[in-house]
Amino acid sequence: MDASSDSDQYEVMNSSSSSSSTDSDEELLLELNRRVRRERTFRERPDNFTKWSDQEFTMRFRLQKESVLFLLELIEGQLATISNRNKAITPMNQLLLTLRLYATGNMLIAVGDFSGVHKSTACRIVKKVTAAICTLSENYIQNGEFNNSIMLGDSGYAIQKYLITPLLYPNNDAEQLFNEAQIRTRNPIERLFGVLKRRFPILSIGIRIKLQTAQQIIIACATLHNLARARNDGEPLVDPDVIVPVIDDQPQNHVEAENRNFYRQPFINYFSTL
């Protein structure tokens, strides 16, 4: 009986020891998991302001360095430093990230990778910086007085009461003169749009962001373009890393309803008297 008792005692002690060891292993694994969760990975954020030569910088960010410093001074108060402890995202880094988006039209994840931040952080930065730039629009964009004016468009648009397009197939001299005048009148603004799109290719490539932010980006690009002109920034070189799609400028054959043709008729009548 003594031998049996000793054996039973050994089994109990062995089981207890095994259970204690298992508990210790589980606690160790839990502690390691907690440490892994606590350890945050920070991406390296390049100093894009000093990294590039003046020409390389202008090509990548579409403004000269002096103009970027001038712009930053105007909006820095609206760009509180986004702090990730010792890896703060400075106002300059926020501005350059946003300008890079305007310059490339890339997805936010690509722009974030370029600047060393996560996509979600890049999204917040773009919204904030774009809104800050838009506050300058009153100083750099002059809104005209339209009154009873109309808009001119190319044949890619359907004619409307407020939008006059050229005739697809002019049939007489008056209609031909109308077409020529319509095209000559809208050409200056189309050339301006071309210059604006070359400075900020996102306007050509497409803005793959929520509508409200996209609208603000258009205003911000126009504001920055006029700021650059006011500071005598030359037109930046084409960035070979940015691929702008070729847009078919051939007019679309919109079927024009008979009841809309009369929108043009007063203008055609004028040219028939010349």
C-alpha positions as CSV (number, residue, x, y, z in Angstrom):
1,M,0.0,0.0,0.0
2,D,2.9,2.3,0.7
3,A,4.2,1.8,-2.8
4,S,0.7,2.5,-4.3
5,S,0.4,5.6,-2.2
6,D,3.8,6.9,-3.3
7,S,2.8,6.2,-7.0
8,D,-0.5,8.1,-6.6
9,Q,1.3,11.0,-5.0
10,Y,3.9,11.1,-7.8
11,E,1.1,11.2,-10.4
12,V,-0.6,14.1,-8.7
13,M,2.6,16.1,-8.4
14,N,3.5,15.4,-12.0
15,S,0.1,16.5,-13.2
16,S,0.3,19.7,-11.2
17,S,3.8,20.5,-12.5
18,S,2.6,20.0,-16.1
19,S,-0.4,22.3,-15.6
20,S,1.8,24.9,-14.1
21,S,4.3,24.7,-17.0
22,T,1.4,25.1,-19.5
23,D,0.0,28.1,-17.7
24,S,3.5,29.7,-17.8
25,D,3.8,29.1,-21.5
26,E,0.4,30.7,-22.2
27,E,1.2,33.7,-20.1
28,L,4.5,34.2,-21.9
29,L,2.7,34.0,-25.3
30,L,0.1,36.5,-24.2
31,E,2.9,38.9,-23.0
32,L,4.7,38.6,-26.3
33,N,1.5,39.3,-28.2
34,R,0.9,42.4,-26.1
35,R,4.4,43.6,-26.8
36,V,4.0,43.1,-30.5
37,R,0.8,45.0,-30.5
38,R,2.4,47.8,-28.6
39,E,5.4,48.1,-30.9
40,R,4.4,50.4,-33.8
41,T,6.2,50.4,-37.1
42,F,7.1,53.8,-38.4
43,R,8.0,54.3,-42.1
44,E,11.0,56.4,-43.1
45,R,9.8,59.8,-44.2
46,P,12.2,61.3,-46.8
47,D,13.0,65.0,-46.6
48,N,11.6,65.8,-50.1
49,F,12.2,69.5,-49.8
50,T,16.0,69.1,-49.6
51,K,16.3,65.8,-51.3
52,W,15.8,67.1,-54.8
53,S,17.5,69.8,-56.9
54,D,15.4,72.9,-57.7
55,Q,14.6,71.5,-61.2
56,E,13.7,68.0,-59.9
57,F,11.6,69.5,-57.1
58,T,9.6,71.7,-59.5
59,M,9.0,68.7,-61.8
60,R,7.7,66.5,-59.0
61,F,5.7,69.1,-57.0
62,R,4.8,71.5,-59.8
63,L,5.8,74.6,-57.9
64,Q,9.3,76.1,-57.3
65,K,10.8,75.8,-53.8
66,E,10.4,79.5,-53.1
67,S,6.7,79.4,-53.9
68,V,6.2,76.3,-51.7
69,L,7.8,78.2,-48.8
70,F,5.6,81.2,-49.5
71,L,2.5,79.0,-49.7
72,L,3.4,77.2,-46.5
73,E,3.7,80.5,-44.7
74,L,0.2,81.4,-45.7
75,I,-1.5,78.2,-44.6
76,E,0.9,76.7,-41.9
77,G,-1.4,77.9,-39.1
78,Q,-4.1,75.6,-40.4
79,L,-1.8,72.6,-40.6
80,A,-1.2,71.4,-37.1
81,T,1.6,68.9,-36.9
82,I,0.2,65.3,-37.0
83,S,2.2,63.6,-34.2
84,N,3.1,60.0,-34.2
85,R,5.3,60.6,-31.1
86,N,8.8,61.0,-32.4
87,K,7.7,60.7,-36.1
88,A,5.7,63.9,-36.5
89,I,4.2,64.7,-39.9
90,T,5.3,68.3,-40.3
91,P,3.2,71.0,-42.2
92,M,5.9,70.9,-44.9
93,N,5.5,67.1,-45.3
94,Q,1.8,67.5,-45.4
95,L,1.9,70.1,-48.1
96,L,4.4,68.2,-50.3
97,L,2.3,65.0,-50.0
98,T,-0.7,67.0,-51.2
99,L,1.2,68.6,-54.1
100,R,2.5,65.2,-55.1
101,L,-1.1,64.0,-55.4
102,Y,-2.0,67.0,-57.6
103,A,1.1,66.3,-59.7
104,T,0.5,62.7,-60.3
105,G,-3.2,61.8,-59.8
106,N,-1.9,58.6,-58.2
107,M,-4.0,56.6,-55.7
108,L,-3.6,57.7,-52.1
109,I,-1.7,54.6,-51.2
110,A,1.0,55.4,-53.8
111,V,1.2,59.0,-52.6
112,G,1.4,57.8,-49.0
113,D,4.2,55.4,-49.9
114,F,6.1,58.2,-51.6
115,S,5.9,60.3,-48.4
116,G,6.2,57.5,-45.9
117,V,2.7,57.5,-44.4
118,H,-0.3,55.2,-44.4
119,K,-3.1,55.6,-46.9
120,S,-5.6,56.6,-44.3
121,T,-3.2,59.3,-43.0
122,A,-2.6,60.5,-46.6
123,C,-6.3,60.8,-47.1
124,R,-6.7,63.0,-44.0
125,I,-3.8,65.2,-44.9
126,V,-5.0,65.8,-48.5
127,K,-8.4,66.9,-47.2
128,K,-6.9,69.2,-44.7
129,V,-4.3,70.8,-46.9
130,T,-6.7,71.1,-49.8
131,A,-9.2,72.9,-47.6
132,A,-6.4,75.2,-46.4
133,I,-5.4,76.1,-49.9
134,C,-9.0,76.8,-50.9
135,T,-9.1,79.6,-48.2
136,L,-6.7,81.5,-50.5
137,S,-8.9,81.3,-53.5
138,E,-10.5,84.7,-53.0
139,N,-7.0,86.3,-53.3
140,Y,-6.1,84.4,-56.4
141,I,-9.3,83.7,-58.3
142,Q,-11.4,86.6,-59.7
143,N,-15.0,85.5,-60.2
144,G,-16.5,87.3,-63.2
145,E,-20.0,88.7,-63.4
146,F,-22.0,86.5,-65.8
147,N,-25.4,88.3,-65.7
148,N,-27.2,87.1,-68.9
149,S,-24.2,85.5,-70.4
150,I,-24.0,82.0,-71.8
151,M,-21.4,79.2,-71.8
152,L,-19.7,77.9,-74.9
153,G,-18.8,74.3,-75.3
154,D,-17.5,71.9,-78.0
155,S,-19.5,69.3,-79.8
156,G,-18.9,66.8,-77.1
157,Y,-21.8,68.5,-75.2
158,A,-25.4,68.6,-76.0
159,I,-26.8,72.1,-76.7
160,Q,-28.7,73.6,-73.8
161,K,-30.4,77.0,-73.1
162,Y,-27.3,78.1,-71.2
163,L,-24.7,76.2,-73.3
164,I,-24.1,76.9,-77.0
165,T,-22.2,74.4,-79.1
166,P,-21.1,74.6,-82.7
167,L,-23.1,73.1,-85.5
168,L,-21.9,69.6,-86.5
169,Y,-22.7,70.2,-90.1
170,P,-23.0,73.9,-91.2
171,N,-25.0,74.3,-94.3
172,N,-24.5,77.9,-95.3
173,D,-22.1,80.9,-94.9
174,A,-23.9,82.3,-91.8
175,E,-23.7,78.9,-90.1
176,Q,-20.0,78.6,-91.0
177,L,-19.3,82.1,-89.6
178,F,-21.2,81.2,-86.4
179,N,-19.0,78.1,-86.0
180,E,-15.8,80.0,-86.6
181,A,-16.7,82.7,-84.1
182,Q,-17.8,80.2,-81.5
183,I,-14.6,78.2,-81.8
184,R,-12.3,81.3,-81.7
185,T,-14.2,82.6,-78.7
186,R,-13.7,79.5,-76.6
187,N,-10.1,78.7,-77.7
188,P,-8.4,81.0,-75.1
189,I,-10.0,79.3,-72.2
190,E,-9.3,75.8,-73.7
191,R,-5.7,76.8,-74.0
192,L,-5.7,77.9,-70.4
193,F,-7.2,74.6,-69.3
194,G,-4.5,72.9,-71.2
195,V,-1.8,74.8,-69.3
196,L,-3.6,74.2,-66.0
197,K,-3.8,70.4,-66.7
198,R,-0.1,70.3,-67.6
199,R,0.9,71.9,-64.3
200,F,-1.4,69.6,-62.3
201,P,-2.0,66.4,-64.2
202,I,-4.5,65.1,-61.7
203,L,-7.0,67.3,-63.6
204,S,-6.3,65.3,-66.8
205,I,-5.9,61.8,-65.2
206,G,-9.0,62.1,-63.1
207,I,-9.7,62.7,-59.4
208,R,-10.5,59.3,-57.7
209,I,-11.7,60.9,-54.5
210,K,-15.0,61.7,-52.9
211,L,-16.9,64.4,-54.9
212,Q,-16.6,67.1,-52.2
213,T,-12.9,66.7,-51.9
214,A,-12.6,66.5,-55.7
215,Q,-14.3,69.8,-56.1
216,Q,-12.0,71.4,-53.6
217,I,-9.0,70.0,-55.4
218,I,-10.1,71.7,-58.6
219,I,-10.3,75.0,-56.8
220,A,-7.0,74.4,-55.1
221,C,-5.2,73.7,-58.4
222,A,-6.6,76.9,-59.9
223,T,-5.5,78.8,-56.9
224,L,-2.0,77.4,-57.0
225,H,-1.7,78.0,-60.7
226,N,-2.6,81.7,-60.3
227,L,-0.2,81.9,-57.3
228,A,2.6,80.4,-59.4
229,R,1.9,82.9,-62.2
230,A,1.9,85.8,-59.7
231,R,5.3,84.7,-58.5
232,N,6.6,84.2,-62.1
233,D,7.0,80.4,-61.7
234,G,7.8,79.0,-65.1
235,E,5.8,76.1,-66.5
236,P,7.3,72.9,-64.9
237,L,8.8,70.2,-66.9
238,V,6.8,67.0,-67.7
239,D,7.4,64.3,-65.1
240,P,8.4,61.1,-67.0
241,D,7.0,59.1,-64.1
242,V,3.5,60.5,-64.7
243,I,1.5,58.9,-67.5
244,V,-1.3,61.1,-68.8
245,P,-3.9,59.3,-70.8
246,V,-4.6,60.4,-74.4
247,I,-8.0,61.9,-74.6
248,D,-10.0,61.6,-77.8
249,D,-10.9,65.1,-78.8
250,Q,-13.2,64.0,-81.6
251,P,-16.7,65.4,-81.1
252,Q,-19.4,63.1,-80.1
253,N,-22.4,63.0,-82.4
254,H,-25.1,64.1,-80.1
255,V,-28.5,63.9,-81.6
256,E,-30.0,67.4,-81.3
257,A,-33.7,67.8,-80.8
258,E,-35.4,70.1,-83.1
259,N,-36.8,72.2,-80.2
260,R,-33.2,73.0,-79.1
261,N,-31.9,74.2,-82.4
262,F,-33.5,77.6,-81.9
263,Y,-31.0,78.3,-79.1
264,R,-28.4,79.0,-81.7
265,Q,-30.7,80.7,-84.2
266,P,-30.4,84.3,-82.9
267,F,-26.6,84.1,-83.3
268,I,-26.8,82.6,-86.8
269,N,-29.2,85.3,-87.8
270,Y,-26.7,87.9,-86.7
271,F,-24.0,86.4,-88.9
272,S,-26.4,86.3,-91.8
273,T,-26.5,90.1,-91.8
274,L,-22.7,90.5,-92.2
